[in-house]
């Protein structure tokens, strides 16, 4: 007898030691699994402190849950989840809002306001940035909040659930984000590390917790399936998720893409425009600001002008090579302040000759003239540009030619150009031989020829784009936005032999009513316009887009009537003293953050090259892929919620000394597995049915028919009887007869042994007992009878 008691004591001590180790080691393995899964975000975010800050939050959350389980004697699951949730609030306060909290870690009303600001900033940053994005404070907060919440669920599944294999579901939710946003870019080492940490977590559980050897085998199989799916599925996703042909952006920013004009239409269609920059100038009416020039028509795109890359310091740029000495010009000084901007291209007025305030190395196109960073991108700051604004007269334009050498790329036409484009151009200029007058006629064709400005018609008509393939459809539909008007006039002018290119940039913007020399440029001011080259004068802007921009005086109907007086551009200098409101700091290459201007991925030689992702489509003004990723995570969370709640309930019952809780767990587990569990049966009848005898042989008949299931162990059958006796003693016997609830884990394993694996999976994911409305036996709900 003493020896049996000693063995029982040793068994209890052994179980306690193993439980203590599991309380520490299992959460540690779960922490490693989350860290491995989070590393997948390296394909979405630039290098920075985002990984460390997120893992600090996750470690505190998981550690708090483990500590609560070690210290709490009763209601351990509830205390664990509560402690983890409280720890999440505390660590988020300390990391992101310490200066507006009480004693660094206690949140206040100001803390909640800061959290709200960070959420809004994070949502805006996600909508505005391209991949890889800069993890600014808003994104870091959203990441820490989201992964911290996932850590609570993962910790509960791993440490409190009797089915810890489900703990991989939240980790899969993390992996799903880069799979959706960047298909095919998920690093294989990340998947392998996540699967390895998952297997380690399962191995640290007691074998009984995962159903013995068969449970381990199933867990290994599940991990292998996860590994293979993560490697094979992303590259096979439909191309609609790939993003390389999805134009658009979020609601509040400009997005970097493969081509500067690919996303322009969606930027114009955004519901909430963002202020891109402000500038002050002495030029009445403001200035057009150019980002890039496009020349090569390729399919449905127009590509930037290639040029010899020459990296040098900003400063003296020099007059453009095409700028003739006899052309009248006005020197203008413009101070530009970038607000929420990130771009490789520097917004510049036409024909800049000097740029001050730009630090670092810059690649300057001497023919354009455009400027971009040698590497990285520019961010908020202030710089001053001096430019020479040409003032050709109609007479000068009429007297010039368009035959200058070295401009063949601006005369080139696609081999498969639709004949309707040249036919339309010839019809428009019929009877006009002068190139300048032909250009004005082409502009008039669009502004007075029955065309309408629409940002939605090209999308609805299926001809949204900028290439030669789109122009024919646009000419037939006669409705589009600046990209279509600019592309059409460029190609039509080229069919007439006039060198033409497209400029991408901004309209002059809105004038400040208080400070007349200051202008504000928003994302709504994004624009594309054609520039035609005239010998001895250079590149001359035209404006074919109706209701947008400013038509130069030299391109109006009145200009076609010869007169002895010069006809300057309407953007003529007035005696206004520039008033710059510069913000400290000069833009420099390599900075990052803020919404992106239309950008171009360029190789070392300065030619266009593709990128991982292009633009982004929108759903209700929000990035479609972000919506899809969040929806997927929400679906996974909803699918896991019943299993998590059932696991927490099971863990609480297993720790309860009340035989009634043990009985309820047996009955609910049987109900989850599809075994007999009717409330109309007595405990004796159910125990015999679970053992496979009597009561119609319910369990044996139902489970055995499925095939491939094991017989319940003798230990499990004994537990059925032990629970039944304890329950009857509690309900009908004396208090002294109630010695507590027996360990029902062997009985639970016996129930699972009578069901096939797919039923066990259904029970874990969608437990029936949570939805059961069967009445309980009132007699079993009574406290034990008094002595």
C-alpha positions in Angstrom: 0.0 0.0 0.0 2.8 2.4 1.0 4.7 1.5 -2.2 1.6 2.2 -4.3 1.2 5.6 -2.6 4.9 6.3 -3.2 4.5 5.5 -6.9 1.4 7.7 -7.1 3.3 10.5 -5.4 6.2 10.1 -7.9 3.8 10.1 -10.8 2.1 13.3 -9.5 5.5 14.9 -9.0 6.6 13.9 -12.4 3.5 15.3 -14.0 4.0 18.6 -12.1 7.6 18.9 -13.2 6.6 18.2 -16.8 3.8 20.7 -16.5 6.1 23.3 -15.2 8.6 22.8 -17.9 5.8 22.9 -20.5 4.5 26.1 -19.1 7.8 27.7 -19.9 9.1 25.8 -22.9 5.9 25.6 -25.0 5.3 29.4 -25.0 9.0 29.8 -25.9 8.5 27.6 -28.9 5.4 29.5 -29.8 7.4 32.7 -29.6 10.0 31.3 -32.0 7.2 30.3 -34.4 5.7 33.8 -34.4 9.2 35.3 -34.9 9.8 33.1 -37.8 6.5 33.9 -39.4 7.0 37.6 -38.8 10.3 37.5 -40.7 8.2 37.1 -43.8 7.4 40.8 -43.6 11.0 41.6 -44.8 9.7 41.4 -48.3 7.1 44.1 -47.5 9.0 46.5 -45.3 12.4 48.2 -45.4 15.0 47.5 -42.9 14.4 49.2 -39.6 13.4 48.6 -35.9 10.0 47.2 -36.8 11.0 43.6 -36.2 12.6 44.2 -32.9 9.8 46.4 -31.6 7.2 43.9 -32.6 9.0 41.0 -31.1 9.4 42.9 -27.8 5.7 43.3 -27.7 5.1 39.6 -28.5 7.7 38.4 -25.9 6.0 40.5 -23.2 2.6 39.2 -24.1 3.6 35.6 -24.2 5.7 35.9 -21.1 2.9 37.5 -19.1 0.6 34.6 -20.1 3.2 32.0 -19.0 3.8 33.8 -15.7 0.1 33.9 -15.0 -0.1 30.1 -15.6 2.7 29.5 -13.3 1.3 31.6 -10.4 -2.4 31.0 -10.7 -3.9 28.1 -9.0 -7.5 28.5 -10.1 -9.0 29.8 -13.3 -5.6 29.6 -14.9 -6.9 29.9 -18.5 -8.8 33.1 -17.7 -6.0 34.6 -15.8 -3.5 33.8 -18.6 -5.6 35.4 -21.3 -6.3 38.4 -19.0 -2.6 38.8 -18.2 -1.6 38.6 -21.8 -4.2 41.2 -22.8 -3.1 43.6 -20.0 0.5 43.1 -20.9 -0.3 44.0 -24.6 -1.8 47.3 -23.5 1.1 48.1 -21.1 3.9 47.3 -23.6 2.2 49.2 -26.4 1.9 52.2 -24.0 5.5 52.0 -23.0 6.8 51.6 -26.6 4.6 54.0 -28.5 3.1 56.4 -26.0 5.3 56.6 -23.0 5.4 60.4 -23.0 1.6 60.7 -22.8 1.1 58.0 -20.2 1.3 57.8 -16.4 4.5 56.3 -15.1 5.4 55.2 -18.7 3.2 52.1 -18.7 -0.2 53.2 -17.4 -2.4 54.4 -20.3 -4.4 57.6 -20.0 -6.9 59.4 -22.2 -4.0 61.1 -24.0 -2.6 57.6 -24.6 -5.7 56.4 -26.3 -5.7 59.5 -28.4 -2.1 58.8 -29.4 -3.1 55.2 -30.3 -5.9 56.6 -32.4 -3.5 58.9 -34.2 -1.0 56.0 -34.8 -3.8 53.9 -36.3 -4.8 56.6 -38.6 -1.2 57.3 -39.6 -0.6 53.7 -40.2 -3.6 53.2 -42.4 -2.7 56.3 -44.4 0.9 55.1 -44.7 -0.2 51.7 -45.9 -2.4 53.2 -48.5 0.3 55.6 -49.7 3.5 53.6 -49.8 4.7 51.0 -52.3 6.6 47.9 -51.5 9.0 47.6 -49.8 7.5 50.3 -47.5 9.1 52.2 -44.8 7.9 51.0 -41.4 7.1 54.4 -39.9 5.6 54.7 -36.4 2.1 54.2 -37.7 2.9 50.9 -39.5 5.0 49.7 -36.5 2.1 50.3 -34.2 -0.4 48.5 -36.4 2.1 45.6 -36.7 2.7 45.4 -33.0 -1.0 45.6 -32.2 -1.9 43.0 -34.8 0.8 40.5 -34.1 0.4 41.1 -30.3 -3.2 40.1 -30.6 -2.2 37.1 -32.6 0.3 36.2 -29.9 -2.5 36.0 -27.3 -4.5 33.6 -29.5 -1.4 31.5 -30.3 -0.3 31.3 -26.6 -3.8 30.2 -25.6 -3.9 27.5 -28.3 -0.4 26.3 -27.6 -0.5 26.3 -23.8 -4.1 26.0 -22.8 -5.6 23.9 -25.6 -5.5 20.1 -25.6 -5.2 20.4 -29.4 -2.0 22.5 -29.7 -1.7 21.7 -33.4 -4.2 24.6 -34.0 -1.6 27.1 -32.8 -0.2 27.2 -36.3 -3.3 28.8 -37.6 -2.5 32.4 -36.4 1.1 32.0 -37.7 -0.4 31.1 -41.1 -2.4 34.3 -40.9 0.9 36.2 -40.6 2.4 34.4 -43.5 -0.8 35.0 -45.6 -0.1 38.8 -45.7 3.1 38.6 -47.8 1.6 35.8 -49.8 -1.3 38.0 -50.9 0.7 41.3 -51.2 3.8 39.8 -52.9 3.0 36.4 -54.4 6.0 34.3 -55.0 8.3 36.5 -52.8 7.8 34.5 -49.5 11.3 33.4 -48.5 11.7 29.6 -48.2 13.9 29.8 -45.1 11.0 31.7 -43.4 8.6 28.9 -44.1 11.0 26.2 -43.0 11.8 28.1 -39.8 8.1 28.5 -39.0 7.4 24.8 -39.6 10.4 23.8 -37.5 9.3 26.0 -34.6 5.8 24.6 -34.9 7.2 21.0 -34.7 9.3 22.0 -31.7 6.3 23.4 -29.9 4.4 20.1 -30.5 7.3 18.0 -29.3 7.5 20.0 -26.1 3.9 19.0 -25.3 3.4 15.7 -23.5 2.7 13.0 -26.0 -0.7 12.6 -24.4 -1.6 16.1 -25.2 -1.5 15.4 -28.9 -2.9 12.0 -28.8 0.2 9.8 -28.6 2.3 8.6 -31.5 -0.5 8.9 -33.9 -1.1 12.5 -32.9 2.6 13.3 -33.4 2.5 11.7 -36.8 -0.6 13.8 -37.7 1.1 16.9 -36.5 4.2 16.2 -38.6 2.1 15.5 -41.6 0.2 18.8 -41.0 3.5 20.7 -40.8 4.7 19.1 -44.0 1.5 20.1 -45.7 1.8 23.6 -44.5 5.4 23.7 -45.7 4.6 22.4 -49.2 1.5 24.7 -49.5 3.5 27.8 -48.6 6.2 26.9 -51.2 3.9 25.7 -54.0 0.8 27.8 -53.7 2.1 31.4 -53.9 3.7 31.1 -57.3 0.5 29.5 -58.6 -1.8 32.2 -57.4 -3.9 34.0 -60.1 -2.1 36.8 -61.8 -4.7 39.2 -60.5 -2.9 39.1 -57.2 0.5 39.7 -58.6 0.0 43.5 -58.7 2.1 44.1 -61.8 -0.9 45.1 -63.8 -3.1 46.5 -61.1 -3.2 50.3 -61.3 -4.1 52.5 -58.4 -3.3 53.3 -54.9 -4.8 53.9 -51.5 -7.0 56.9 -50.7 -4.4 59.3 -49.5 -1.1 59.1 -51.4 0.8 58.6 -54.6 2.2 55.2 -55.3 5.5 54.2 -56.9 5.0 51.9 -59.9 6.7 50.3 -62.9 5.7 53.4 -65.0 5.0 57.0 -63.9 1.7 57.1 -65.7 0.4 53.6 -65.0 -1.1 54.6 -61.6 -1.8 58.2 -62.4 -5.5 57.5 -63.3 -6.2 55.9 -60.0 -4.3 58.7 -58.2 -6.7 61.1 -59.9 -9.7 59.0 -58.9 -8.8 58.9 -55.2 -11.5 60.3 -53.0 -9.2 62.0 -50.5 -6.4 64.0 -52.2 -3.2 64.6 -50.4 -1.1 67.7 -50.4 2.1 66.8 -52.2 4.1 70.0 -52.0 3.9 73.8 -51.8 6.1 76.3 -53.6 6.6 80.0 -53.8 7.5 81.8 -57.0 7.5 85.2 -58.6 5.6 83.9 -61.6 2.0 85.0 -61.8 -0.2 81.9 -62.1 2.5 79.5 -60.8 4.5 76.9 -62.8 4.1 73.4 -64.2 6.4 71.0 -62.3 7.9 68.1 -64.2 8.9 64.7 -62.8 9.8 62.7 -65.9 9.6 62.6 -69.7 8.2 59.7 -71.6 9.1 58.8 -75.2 9.0 55.1 -76.0 5.6 53.6 -76.7 5.6 49.9 -75.8 2.3 48.0 -75.8 -0.1 49.7 -73.3 2.7 51.8 -71.8 4.9 54.8 -72.5 8.4 54.4 -71.1 10.7 57.2 -69.8 13.4 58.6 -72.0 16.6 56.7 -71.6 19.8 58.7 -71.1 23.4 58.4 -70.1 23.4 58.3 -66.3 25.7 61.0 -64.9 25.8 61.2 -61.1 26.9 64.5 -59.7 26.2 67.1 -57.0 23.2 69.3 -57.4 23.9 73.0 -58.0 24.8 74.4 -61.4 22.9 72.4 -64.0 23.4 74.6 -67.0 21.0 75.6 -69.7 19.4 72.8 -71.7 21.2 71.6 -74.8 18.2 72.5 -76.9 17.8 76.1 -75.5 18.5 78.6 -78.3 20.3 81.8 -77.4 17.9 84.0 -79.5 14.7 82.9 -77.7 13.4 85.3 -75.2 13.1 83.9 -71.7 12.4 84.9 -68.1 14.6 83.8 -65.2 12.4 82.6 -62.3 13.3 81.5 -58.9 11.0 78.9 -57.2 11.3 77.6 -53.7 9.7 74.1 -53.4 8.8 72.5 -50.1 8.0 68.8 -50.2 5.3 67.9 -47.7 4.4 64.2 -47.6 6.4 63.0 -50.5 8.7 60.1 -51.4 10.0 59.9 -55.0 13.1 59.2 -56.9 12.2 62.0 -59.3 12.6 65.6 -58.2 9.7 68.0 -59.1 11.3 70.7 -61.2 10.0 73.6 -63.3 10.7 73.7 -67.0 14.3 74.2 -68.1 16.1 74.5 -64.7 19.6 75.9 -64.7 20.4 75.7 -61.0 19.1 73.8 -57.9 20.2 74.7 -54.4 19.3 72.8 -51.2 19.6 69.3 -52.7 22.3 67.3 -51.0 24.0 64.1 -52.1 24.4 62.5 -55.6 21.9 63.1 -58.4 21.4 61.7 -61.8 20.7 64.6 -64.2 19.3 64.2 -67.7 20.9 67.1 -69.6 18.4 66.9 -72.4 15.2 66.8 -70.3 16.0 68.4 -68.0 15.0 66.0 -65.2 16.7 64.9 -62.1 16.4 61.8 -59.9 18.3 60.3 -57.0 21.3 58.1 -57.6 19.8 55.7 -55.1 17.0 55.7 -52.6 14.4 58.4 -52.7 13.9 62.0 -51.5 11.7 62.9 -48.7 10.3 66.1 -47.1 12.4 69.2 -47.4 13.0 72.4 -49.2 15.1 73.4 -52.2 15.3 76.3 -54.6 15.4 76.1 -58.3 16.2 78.7 -60.9 14.8 78.1 -64.3 14.6 79.9 -67.6 11.0 80.1 -68.9 10.9 80.4 -72.7 8.7 83.0 -74.2 8.4 82.2 -77.9 6.1 84.3 -80.0 3.7 82.8 -82.5 5.9 84.3 -85.3 9.0 82.6 -84.0 7.1 79.3 -83.8 5.6 79.7 -87.2 9.0 80.5 -88.8 10.8 77.5 -87.3 11.2 73.9 -88.6 11.1 70.5 -86.9 13.9 68.7 -88.7 16.7 68.9 -86.1 18.9 65.8 -86.0 19.3 63.6 -82.9 15.6 63.5 -82.2 14.7 60.2 -83.9 13.4 58.6 -80.7 10.8 61.4 -80.4 9.6 60.8 -84.0 9.5 57.0 -83.7 6.1 55.2 -84.0 5.2 51.7 -82.9 5.3 49.1 -85.7 1.8 48.0 -85.0 0.2 51.4 -84.6 -3.4 51.6 -85.6 -3.9 53.3 -88.9 -6.8 55.3 -87.5 -4.3 57.4 -85.5 -2.5 58.8 -88.6 -5.7 59.0 -90.6 -7.3 61.1 -87.8 -4.2 63.4 -87.6 -4.1 63.9 -91.4 -7.8 64.8 -91.3 -7.4 67.3 -88.5 -4.5 69.1 -90.3 -5.9 68.9 -93.8 -4.8 72.0 -95.7 -2.2 73.0 -93.0 1.4 72.7 -93.8 3.2 74.6 -91.0 4.2 72.4 -88.1 3.3 75.0 -85.5 -0.1 75.5 -86.9 -0.5 71.8 -87.2 0.2 71.5 -83.5 -2.3 74.1 -82.6 -4.9 72.4 -84.8 -4.3 69.0 -83.0 -4.7 70.7 -79.6 -7.9 72.4 -80.8 -9.2 69.0 -82.1 -9.2 67.7 -78.5 -10.3 70.8 -76.7 -13.1 71.8 -79.2 -13.8 68.6 -81.0 -16.4 66.9 -78.8 -14.0 65.2 -76.4 -14.9 65.1 -72.7 -12.7 64.7 -69.6 -13.5 61.6 -67.6 -11.4 59.6 -65.1 -13.9 56.7 -65.1 -14.8 56.3 -68.8 -11.5 54.6 -69.7 -11.9 52.0 -66.9 -15.5 51.3 -67.9 -14.6 51.2 -71.5 -11.6 48.9 -71.0 -9.0 51.3 -72.5 -7.3 52.7 -69.4 -3.6 53.1 -70.1 -1.2 55.2 -72.0 0.3 53.1 -74.9 -0.4 53.1 -78.6 -2.9 50.2 -78.2 -5.1 52.5 -76.1 -5.1 55.6 -78.3 -7.3 54.1 -81.0 -10.0 53.1 -78.5 -9.8 56.6 -76.9 -10.2 58.3 -80.3 -13.4 56.3 -80.8 -14.8 56.8 -77.3 -13.7 60.5 -77.2 -13.6 60.4 -73.4 -10.6 60.1 -71.0 -8.2 61.9 -68.8 -4.8 63.6 -69.3 -2.9 60.4 -70.0 -5.1 59.6 -73.0 -5.1 63.2 -74.4 -1.4 63.4 -74.0 -0.7 60.0 -75.5 -3.0 60.7 -78.5 -1.6 64.1 -79.3 2.0 62.7 -79.0 1.4 59.9 -81.5 -0.7 62.1 -83.8 2.1 64.7 -83.9 4.7 62.1 -84.6 2.7 60.8 -87.6 3.1 64.4 -88.9 6.9 64.2 -88.4 7.0 66.5 -85.3 9.3 65.4 -82.5 7.1 64.9 -79.4 7.4 63.6 -75.9 5.1 63.3 -72.9 5.8 65.1 -69.6 4.6 63.7 -66.3 4.3 66.1 -63.4 1.9 68.6 -61.7 -0.3 71.4 -62.7 0.5 74.8 -61.1 -1.8 74.0 -58.2 -4.0 76.3 -56.0 -2.9 79.8 -55.2 -2.7 80.9 -51.5 -5.3 83.7 -51.1 -3.3 85.1 -48.2 0.2 84.8 -49.7 -0.2 85.4 -53.5 3.2 84.0 -54.3 2.6 80.6 -52.7 0.9 77.6 -54.3 -0.3 74.3 -53.0 -0.1 71.2 -55.2 -2.1 68.1 -54.3 -2.5 64.6 -55.8 -5.4 66.0 -57.9 -2.9 68.1 -59.7 -1.1 65.2 -61.2 -1.0 65.7 -64.9 0.4 64.6 -68.3 1.0 66.9 -71.3 2.7 66.8 -74.6 5.8 68.8 -75.5 6.7 69.4 -79.1 10.2 70.3 -80.3 10.8 73.3 -82.6 14.2 74.0 -84.0 15.9 76.9 -82.4 13.3 77.2 -79.7 13.3 73.8 -78.0 10.5 71.9 -76.3 7.2 73.7 -76.2 4.3 72.7 -74.0 0.8 72.2 -75.4 -2.4 71.5 -73.4 -4.9 69.1 -75.2 -6.8 68.1 -72.1 -10.1 69.9 -71.8 -10.9 71.6 -68.5 -7.5 70.9 -67.2 -4.4 73.1 -67.0 -3.6 76.4 -68.7 -3.4 76.8 -72.5 -0.4 78.9 -73.4 -1.1 82.1 -75.3 1.0 80.9 -78.3 -1.3 77.9 -78.6 -4.6 79.7 -78.7 -6.8 80.5 -81.7 -5.9 84.2 -81.4 -2.2 83.3 -81.8 -2.8 81.9 -85.3 -3.6 85.4 -86.5 -0.3 87.1 -87.2 0.4 90.3 -85.2 3.4 92.4 -84.6 3.4 92.0 -80.9 4.9 89.1 -79.0 2.5 86.7 -77.3 4.1 85.4 -74.2 3.1 82.4 -72.2 0.2 83.3 -69.8 2.5 82.3 -67.0 4.3 85.7 -67.2 6.4 87.1 -64.4 4.7 89.7 -62.3 6.3 91.9 -59.6 5.5 89.6 -56.8 8.1 89.0 -54.2 8.5 85.3 -53.4 7.7 84.4 -49.9 9.1 81.0 -49.1 7.9 79.1 -46.0 10.7 76.6 -46.1 10.8 73.7 -43.6 14.2 72.9 -42.1 16.2 70.3 -43.8 17.1 69.6 -47.4 15.9 66.7 -49.4 18.6 64.1 -50.0 18.9 60.7 -51.8 18.3 57.7 -49.6 15.6 59.2 -47.4 12.4 57.3 -47.3 8.8 57.6 -46.0 5.7 59.4 -46.9 3.4 58.9 -49.9 5.1 58.1 -53.1 5.1 60.2 -56.2 4.8 58.3 -59.5 8.1 56.7 -59.7 10.2 54.6 -62.0 12.4 51.7 -61.2 15.6 52.4 -63.0 18.7 50.3 -63.5 22.3 51.6 -63.2 22.3 52.7 -66.8 19.4 54.9 -66.4 17.0 52.9 -68.5 13.6 51.6 -67.3 13.4 48.3 -65.6 10.6 46.4 -64.0 9.9 46.0 -60.3 8.4 43.4 -58.0 5.1 45.2 -57.9 3.3 47.8 -59.9 0.3 49.8 -58.8 -2.4 48.7 -56.5 -6.1 48.3 -57.2 -8.6 49.8 -54.7 -11.8 48.6 -53.1 -13.8 51.5 -51.8 -10.7 53.7 -51.8 -8.6 51.1 -49.9 -5.8 49.0 -51.4 -7.5 45.8 -52.7 -4.6 43.5 -51.7 -4.6 45.0 -48.2 -8.4 44.4 -48.0 -7.8 40.8 -49.2 -5.1 40.2 -46.7 -7.0 41.6 -43.8 -10.1 39.7 -44.8 -8.1 36.5 -45.0 -6.7 37.1 -41.5 -10.2 37.8 -40.2 -11.5 34.6 -41.7 -8.7 32.6 -40.1 -9.4 34.3 -36.8 -13.1 33.6 -37.0 -12.4 30.0 -37.9 -10.0 29.6 -35.0 -12.3 31.3 -32.5 -14.6 28.4 -31.7 -11.7 26.0 -31.3 -9.9 28.5 -29.0 -12.9 29.0 -26.8 -13.5 25.3 -26.6 -9.9 24.7 -25.7 -10.0 27.3 -22.9 -13.2 25.7 -21.6 -11.7 22.2 -21.7 -8.6 23.4 -19.9 -10.7 25.0 -17.1 -12.7 21.8 -16.6 -9.7 19.6 -16.5 -8.3 21.6 -13.6 -11.6 21.6 -11.7 -11.9 19.2 -8.7 -15.7 19.0 -9.3 -16.8 15.6 -10.9 -19.6 17.5 -12.6 -17.1 19.5 -14.7 -15.3 16.3 -15.6 -18.6 14.8 -16.7 -19.6 17.8 -18.7 -16.2 17.7 -20.5 -16.6 14.0 -21.4 -20.2 14.6 -22.7 -19.2 17.7 -24.7 -16.2 15.9 -26.2 -18.4 13.0 -27.2 -20.9 15.5 -28.8 -18.1 17.2 -30.7 -16.9 13.9 -32.0 -20.4 12.8 -33.1 -20.7 10.1 -30.4 -23.8 9.5 -28.2 -24.2 12.4 -25.8 -28.0 12.8 -25.3 -29.0 14.6 -22.2 -31.9 12.1 -21.9 -29.5 9.3 -21.1 -28.1 8.7 -17.6 -24.4 8.8 -16.9 -24.4 5.0 -16.6 -26.0 4.6 -20.1 -23.6 7.1 -21.7 -20.5 5.5 -20.1 -21.6 2.1 -21.4 -22.3 3.5 -24.8 -18.9 5.2 -25.0 -17.3 1.9 -24.0 -19.1 0.3 -26.9 -21.5 -2.0 -25.0 -25.2 -1.7 -24.2 -27.6 1.0 -25.2 -27.7 -0.2 -28.7 -24.0 -0.3 -29.1 -24.1 3.2 -30.2 -20.4 4.0 -30.0 -19.1 0.8 -31.5 -21.7 0.8 -34.2 -21.2 4.4 -35.2 -17.4 4.6 -35.0 -16.6 1.2 -36.2 -18.4 1.7 -39.4 -16.0 4.5 -40.3 -13.1 2.2 -40.3 -9.5 2.9 -39.4 -10.2 3.7 -35.8 -8.6 2.2 -32.7 -10.3 0.5 -29.8 -10.5 2.4 -26.5 -7.8 1.6 -24.0 -8.7 -0.3 -20.8 -7.5 2.7 -18.9 -10.0 4.9 -20.7 -12.8 2.5 -20.0 -11.9 2.5 -16.3 -12.0 6.3 -16.3 -15.5 6.3 -17.7 -16.7 4.2 -14.8 -14.7 6.3 -12.3 -16.2 9.5 -13.5 -19.7 8.0 -13.4 -19.2 6.8 -9.8 -17.8 10.2 -8.7 -20.7 12.0 -10.4 -23.3 9.7 -8.8 -21.6 10.1 -5.4 -21.7 13.9 -5.8 -25.3 14.0 -6.7 -26.8 11.4 -4.4 -24.2 10.4 -1.8 -22.6 11.9 1.3 -20.0 14.7 1.0 -17.4 12.3 2.4 -18.0 10.0 -0.5 -16.9 12.7 -3.0 -13.1 12.5 -3.3 -12.8 14.8 -6.3 -12.8 14.3 -10.0 -10.5 11.7 -11.6 -8.1 12.5 -14.4 -10.3 12.2 -17.5 -7.5 12.6 -20.0 -7.3 8.9 -20.7 -11.0 8.8 -21.3 -10.8 11.7 -23.7 -8.1 9.9 -25.6 -10.4 6.8 -25.6 -13.2 8.8 -27.1 -11.0 10.2 -29.8 -9.7 6.7 -30.5 -13.2 5.7 -31.5 -13.4 8.3 -34.2 -11.5 8.8 -37.5 -9.1 11.7 -37.9 -11.4 13.8 -40.0 -14.0 13.8 -37.2 -11.3 14.9 -34.7 -10.4 17.7 -37.0 -14.0 18.8 -37.3 -14.3 18.7 -33.6 -11.3 20.9 -33.1 -12.3 23.5 -35.7 -16.1 23.5 -35.2 -17.0 22.0 -31.8 -20.7 21.1 -31.8 -21.0 21.4 -28.1 -20.8 25.2 -28.2 -24.0 25.3 -30.2 -25.8 22.6 -28.3 -29.1 23.6 -26.6 -30.0 20.2 -25.1 -31.3 20.4 -21.6 -29.1 19.3 -18.7 -30.1 16.7 -16.1 -31.4 18.8 -13.2 -30.4 16.2 -10.7 -26.7 16.4 -11.8 -26.7 20.2 -11.4 -27.5 19.9 -7.6 -24.8 20.2 -5.1 -23.8 17.1 -3.2 -26.3 15.9 -0.7 -25.7 16.9 2.9 -24.6 14.2 5.3 
